[in-house]
Amino acid sequence: MRSAAAKTEEIELQLLLEALYQQYHYDFRGYSMASVKRRVTQALTHFKCANISALQAKLLHDPGLFPQLVAYLTVQVSEMFRDPGYYRALREQVVPHLKTYPSLKVWVAGCSAGEELYSLAILFREEGLESRTIFYATDINTEALKKAEAGIYDLDRVSLFTENHRKAGGKSSLSDYYTAAYGGVKFDKTLRERTVFSDHSLVSDSVFGEMQLVTCRNVLIYFNRELQDRAVGLFKDSLVRRGFLGVGLKESLHFTAHSGAFTPFVSDQRIYQKKGDA
């Protein structure tokens, strides 16, 4: 049985999310409460608030706090070519299908600071697809989008990026794509010349294009079932017939309302193909 303090905290958390929605039109109410609670607890320490109610008061009366809190609520730990097997499967099994299209649109949903976008841009360049592709990199966190557009990463992360690229079947050296700068590395701006960066919410926004590939990795795990259904519905509606959807290794379409619209394409890497009649 939950304690009175736990019940109070739950009410406070719901009120905080409602305040975010009413004041700033950012809707986190469909996110996994366990995940939101963990991140809000971290935010309490950072903003020196004794409880969630105090954080809500600051949020409502200090607009400058809003982007910082959103950054806490949407933080995603990522890396270039994360789960190399996924990128190898794209390279070896999905790319041959993509090569049959005269032009391509790729949606990187929940792109965070851009690691996945640059991974795909490099892979597409190595496979000769970059010149016919437009990438759409979207995220709810505008500060993360700025980082993605800058393409600057800490130097101590590069060795992991390099190893992942090699395991993903990289056909060149990762160092060909960046220069040392700003105490880190800056990826070549040509990698993002064909990218449209835009804030987009899977909670409230709609489909904006027809895609051959949608990749949204390690985002659905932060959503409740209803919001997962909405997001997968967006992906389904945005994909061309027989288009491809990639999700995180801990995610699945199996239990969503739209599972019947997809068939597993590379099951162990969570790559799905939209059915021709969906």
N, C-alpha and C positions, 0 to 999 in steps of 0.2 A: 504494500500500500504506500502510495506516495506521501511524502511529508507536506505540511502546509507550505514550507519554504519552496519546495519543488513546484507545487501548484502555482504559487505566486510568480516564480521565475518563468514558468510556461506562459502565464498571462502577460507578463512583461515582454517576453519575446514576441508574442503575437501582436501586441500593441506597437512594438518597435517596427515590425515589418509593415504593419498597417500605416504607420506614420511615414515610412519611406515611400509607400505607394501613393498615399494621399498628397504628400507635400512635393515629391520629386518624380512621381510616375514610374518608379522602378519597382517591379513586382517580384519579390522573393518569397511570396506566400506559398508557392508551390514547390519550393526547394525542400530537400530532406531536412527535417528539423534537427536531427542529430548533427548534421554537418553545419547548419547555420548556427546552432548553439555553440559548437566548438569554436567557430570563427568569431562569434560575438564575444565569447569569453576572453579570447586573445585581445580583441579590440578594447575591452574594459580596462585591461592593464595599460595598453598603449595610450588611451585617452584619459587615464587616471580617473575613472568613474567607479564609484562604490557598487553600483548595481545597474541593471539594464534601464531602469526608469531614468536614472541620471543621464545615461547615454542618449536616451530618447529626447530628453529636454535639450541637451546640447545640439542634437541633430536638428530639432525644430527651430532653434534660435540662432544657430551658427551655420549658415550655408556653406562655409568653407570646410566644414567637417564632412559634408556629404561625399565628395569624391574619395576621401581617405577611407571612409567606412565601406564604400562600394568596393574599393580595392581589397579590403579584408574579406568581404563576403564572396568575392569572385576569384580569389587567389588560386592559381593552378600551377602546380609544379610540373614543368615539362622539360624536354631536351630535344635536340635535333636528332632525327631518325630514331626516336624513342620506340622501343620494341622493334629492332631491325627486321625481324621476320615479317612484320606487317609491310614494310617498305619493299622488301624483297618480293613478297607476293604481289604487290602492286606492279613492280617492275616486270616480273616474269609472267604473270597471269592476267593482269588487268590491262596493262599498257598495250599488248597486241590488239585488244579490242578497241582501245581508244585511238589507235593509229588508223582505224578505218573511217574516222570522222574527219571532214575537211577543216572543221574548227571545233574548239573545245571550250567549255566553261566548267570551272572547278570551284566549288564552294568549301572554304575552310571555316566551319562554324565553331565559334568559341576558340578563336585563334590565339588568345592570350598575348604573350609577348612576341609571337611570330615564329617560334622554333619550328612548328609544323609547316608553316607556309614556306619558309626557306628550304626545308627538307624536300618538299614537293617541287619547288621551283628548280632546285638542283637536279632532282631525279628526272624531271621533264626535260631539262636542258640536255642531260646525258643521254636521254632516249630520243632526242630530236623532235620533241613535241612542244617545246617552249614557245616557238614563234607562232604557233596556231592556237595558243591557249590564253584565256583571260582568267585570272584568279580573283575570287572574291573572298577577302579575309574579313570576318566580322566578329565582333565581341560586344558584350554589354558594357565592358569597362573601357572608357575612352582613354584612360591613362595607359592601359595595356596596349591599346591600338597605337598610341604615340611611340611606345617602345618598339612595337613591331615594325612600324614604318622607319624608325631609325636604324634598326638592324644591328645594334651594338650589344655585345655580350661579354661577360667577364672572361678574362684570359684563362682562369683556372677551370672553366667548363669545356674548353676546346678539345682537350685530349679525349674526353668522353664522346663529344660530338664526332670526332675523327674516327674513333673506334666503331661507333654505331654506323657511320657512313660506310665504312669498310665492310662490316657485317651485312649491311643492306644491299651489297652488290655494287657499291660505288665504282664508277669507271674512270675516276680521276682522283687526284688528291684534294681533300677538302680545302687545303690551304690555297688552292687555285681560286677560291671564291671569296676570300676575305683579305683584309690588310690590318696590320696592327695599328690601333689608334685609340685615343682616349683612355688609355690604361687597360684596354681590352682589345677585342677584334671587331671590325666593322665589315659586314657583308656587302659585297658589290651591289651598288644601286641598280645595276641592270637586272638583278634578280627580281626586283619589285617593280620594274617599269610596266609590266603587264598585270599589275595588281590593283584592284580597287579596295581600299580600306574603308570600312563603314561600321558605325555602331548599329547593332541589330540585336533585338531580344527574342529569344526562342519562346519566351513567355507570352509576349503580346504582339509582336510584329508578324508580317505575312510573308509569303513567298515573293521573291523579286526577280526570278529568272528561271531559265530552263537549263539544267546542268547535266553533264555526262558523269560527273563524279562529285559526291559530297563526302567529306570526311569530317567527323565530329567525334573526337576521341577523348574519353575520360571526362565527359561533361554530363552525360545522362545519369551517372551514378549519384550526382548531387540533386537530382530531381525526384519528386514523388511520382507515383504511377500515373496520375492524371497528366502531369506535365511531361512525362516521358512520352505518353501517347500523343500529346500535342506536337512535340518536337519531331517525332518520327513521322507524324502526318505531314508536317512541313517538308521534311526531306523527301517523302514519297511524292508529294505534289510538285516539288521542284525538279525531280529527276525525269529525264527522257525515258521512254520505254527501254528497258534493258540497261538502264544506267546503273551505276555502282554506288554503294554506301558503305563506308568503313567506320566502325565504332571501336571503342577501347576493348582490350582483351578481357576486362572484367564486366563488360556490358553485353547485352544480347537483345535481339528483337523478338525473341521467342514468346515473351509474355505480354507484348504490347498489342494494342488494338489493331495494328497495321501489319502484323507478322505475315498475314496471308498474302500481302502484296509483294513479298520478297521471297527469294530462294537463297539459301546459303551458297556462296560462290567459292570462298576459301574459308571453311568453317573454323579452323583453328586460329585464324587471324582475324576473325569477325568481319569479313568482307561479304557483303550481300549484293545480289543483283535484283533490280526491280523486274517484276514479271512483265511480259510483253502485253498482257491484257489488263494490267493494273491501272 
